[in-house]
Amino acid sequence: MNIVKVARLHLVDRFGYTWLVWGVLAFTFLVNLALFAVIGPTESDGSYTGALLSIYIFMIIIGVQAAVRFLPFALTLGVSRRTYYLGTIALIVGLSAVNAVLLTVLWRLELATDGWGIQMHFFQVPWILWGPWYQVLITNFVLLTLTFLMGMWFGLIYRRFALIGTLIFSGVLTLVVVGAVLVITWRQWWPQVGQFLANLDPLGITGLIAICAAIVAVGGYGTIRRITV
């Protein structure tokens, strides 16, 4: 089975990968639209819901599903781990591109209608999803890809090491973050860190997110090579 066939294998569950994702987002959007139509703008420049986060959370969920649900079946069909991983990556890159285009179109409609006529900012997220349309498109694509890869990596770790291993892995990640914070505090590097972040524009932040996505992808590949069914 080649990479394209692996991608098609996932799409046996088209509902989960497409309609369910957008169904959840549409439901969240309509709930927020009804809510802010009643209460009106919460800030002088409108209402920022933050509810777009729901699609990224759902990408994590289907990423986990790709590792936990589909992987064992694919391996029993004789698919190599490398082919399965690359086929899944190919699928999610394509889906993330399509979803990013749709999100960007909705973002533009939101701008054109002054927040759907009630100054509600659902697809606009302060700073990170501001700017030219192509910048918003790239950022959406990178975020969608990263969140799926994160979910898939955690799913692969669960397949490889079970619940205890997943908890240990989560704990190690937490220690790394806490350790970095402690080192920065000890060395009094916070002003430099703040200056570095302040000098980044949204595309610069997107570049950092893309680097994180690449690291996660490499980590996932290293994990899947050692999985047994």
N, C-alpha and C positions, 0 to 999 in steps of 0.2 A: 504494500500500500504506500503510495507516494504522498508528498506533502499536501497536494490539492485534495486528495481523497480523505486525508485526515481532517482537513477543514470542512469538507462536506459531511463527514461523520458527525461532527459537532452540530451541524445545521439540521440533523434529524430532529433536534429540539429547537426548531426555529422560534417557537413561542417563547421559550426562555431567553433566547439571545436577542430577540427583536421586540416582539409585541409586548411581552411582559415588562421589559425595561421601559419602554415608552408609555405603557399603560400606567405604571407606577408614577412616572414623571408627570403625565397628564393629570392624574388624580391629584397629585400634590399641587400642581399649578392651579387647578380649578378650586381647590380648598382655599388656597391663598388668595386667589382672585375674589372669591366670595367674601372672605374675611376682611380684606382691605377695602373692598367696595363699601362695606358697612362702616368700618372704623375710620377710613380715610388715611391720608399720609401720616406717618409717625415722625418724620423729620421734615425740615424745611425744604429739602430737595427730593422728597418722596419717601417711599417705604422700601427698605432693603430686606428681603425675606430670608436670604441665606438658604432657601429650600432647594436650590439647585444641587446642593450636596447630596441629595437623595440618589441621583443617577450615578454618582461616583461610589457611593456606598453599595449600590446594586452591582456595579462593575466588580467590586471586591467579592461579592457573593457569587457571581457567576464564574469568577476566576477560581474560587475554591471548588466550585462544582466541576470545573474542567479537570481538576486534579483528582477529586474524590470519586466522582460519578463515572466519567468517561474513560479515564486512563486504564482501569483494570480490564474493561471490555476491549479496548483497542489492543492491549498487550496479548490478550487471548486470541486475537485475530492474526497475531504474528507481526504487528507493527513494532518497529524498533523504537526505543525510547527517544533517540535523536529525532527520528521522523515525526513522532507524535508531538514532541516539543516544538519543532520548527513549524509543523502544520498548524498547531494551536496559535503560535505567534503570528503566522501569516493571516489566520482568520481574524485575530483581534486587531491587527493593524488595519485590515480592511474595514472591519466594523467600526473601529474608532474613527477612521477617516470619514465614513458616512455619517456617523453620529455627530462628529465635530462640525461637519457642514450643516446639518440640520439645526444644531444648537446655535450656530453662528447666524443662520437665517432668522431664527426666532429672536436672537439678540438684536438683530437689525430691525425687525418688526417692532420690538419693544421700544427701541429708540424712536422709530418713525411715529409711533402712536402715543408718545409721551407716557410710557408705562401702562399701555393698554387702556388709556383714558383715565386712569386713576392714580398715576404716578407710582405704580408698583414696579419695582426693579427685581424681577425674578431671574432673568438670564444675565443680567449685569451684576457682577460682583466687584465691590470696590477695589480699585487699583489693578488686581490681577486680570480681570476681564474688562478692562477699559482700553481705549485706544483704537487704532485702525482695525478694520474687519479682519485683515489677514493675521494680525497679532492675536486677536481673539480666537480665530480658527486654529492657529498653531498651538496656543495654550490649551484649548479644549482637547485637541488631539493628544497632546503629551499627557495631560492629566488622566484622560480616559485609559490610555495605554498603561500608565504607571499603576493605576488602581487595580486594573485587571491582573497585571503581573504580580502585584503584591498579594492579591487573593490567591492566585495560582501557586505562588511560592509557599505560602502558609499551608495550602492544601497538600502540596507535595511533601512538606515537612511532616504533616500529620500522617500521610500515607507511609512515610519512611520510619518515623519515630513514635507514632501514636500520640495520645494526648500529653503524656509526660514530656516527651521530646518537644512538642509544640510549646508547652508552658516554659520549659527551660530556654528554648530559643527566644521566646518573647522576653523572658527575664534578662537574657544576655543583651538583647537589643536595648532594653531599658537601661541596663548598667552602662552600656557604651554611651548613650545619650547623657546620662547623669554624669559619667566620668568626664565627658567633653565639657559639660557646663562647669564642673568643678575645676578643671584645668584652666579654662578661660578666666574663671573668677580668680583663681590663685595667681595667674600670671598677669591679671588686670588687663586683659585684652578686649574687654567689652567695648571700649571706645572705638578700637580698630574694627571690631566686628560690626558695630553699628554704622561706622563710616562706609564699610564695604557694602553692606546691604542698602544703605541710603543711596549709593552711587549706581545701584542696579536699576534698570528699567524693567517693566514686565517681561520683555523678551529675554533679558538677562536671567531673571528668575526662572523663566521657562527653560532656558538652557541648563540651569542647575537641576531642575526637575527631570529633564531628559537624561542627564548623567545618572541620577538616582535610578531611573527606569532601566538604564543599561546595566547598572550594578545588580539590580534585582533580577534582571533577565539572566545574567551570568550565574547568579546564585541559584536560580531555579533550575538552570541546566545542569549545574553541578549536583543538585539534589536528585533530579529525576534519573540520572545515570546509575544511581545506587539503589533504586527502588526495586523491590521484589514483590511479586503478586502471590 
